[in-house]
Amino acid sequence: MKFLTTLRARAGEQGMTTSEYAVGTVGACTVGGAIYTIATSDWFNDFIQNVFEKGIELLPFM
């Protein structure tokens, strides 16, 4: 009898997985867009270039 109660409770949640995937996809696209915007900015490119330049200066054989 407990099995039928559990089965009935789950029957009302059939569409939940689809909506959860949709929300997750939108969230992932938002984060990806934010990372892309930051990575293509002049500030970030200058920052990465400075990090590599300082790293090369620290090498003992240069």
N, C-alpha and C positions, 0 to 999 in steps of 0.2 A: 504494500500500500504506500509506503514511503517513496518508492521509486516513481509511482504515478504522480505524486505531489511534486516531486522534484522535476519531473518531465513537464508538467503543466507550468511550473514557474519559469522554466527555460523557454517555453514556447513563445512567450511575449517578448523575448530578446533576440529574435532572429535577425533583425536588421542592425543590431548594435555593432557587429564587427565591420560592416561596410562603412558606417559613419565614423567609426574609430580610425579606419584606414584613411578615410578622406581627410579627417582632421590632422592625422599624422603626416600625410602627404603635403598638405598646405603648410604645416609647421616646418617641415624639412625644406620646402621650397623657399619659405621666408628666411630661414637661417642661411641657406645657400646664397640667396640674393644679397643678404647683408654682408656675408663674407666676400662675395664677388665685388660688391661696391667698395668695401674697405681695401681689398687687395689691388684694385685698379686705381686707387687714389694716389696722387702725387706724394702725399705725406708717407704712405706706407712704402712706396717705392724708394723714397729717400732714406727711410729708416732701414730697410733691408740692405741697401747699398752701403750705408754707414756701418752696419753690423759686419758685413763682409770685409770692408776696408780695415776696420779695427782688428778683426780676426787675422787678417793677413799680416798686419803689423806685429802681431804677437808671435808669429812663427819664428823660430830661431834661425832658420836658414835663408831668410829673405833679407 
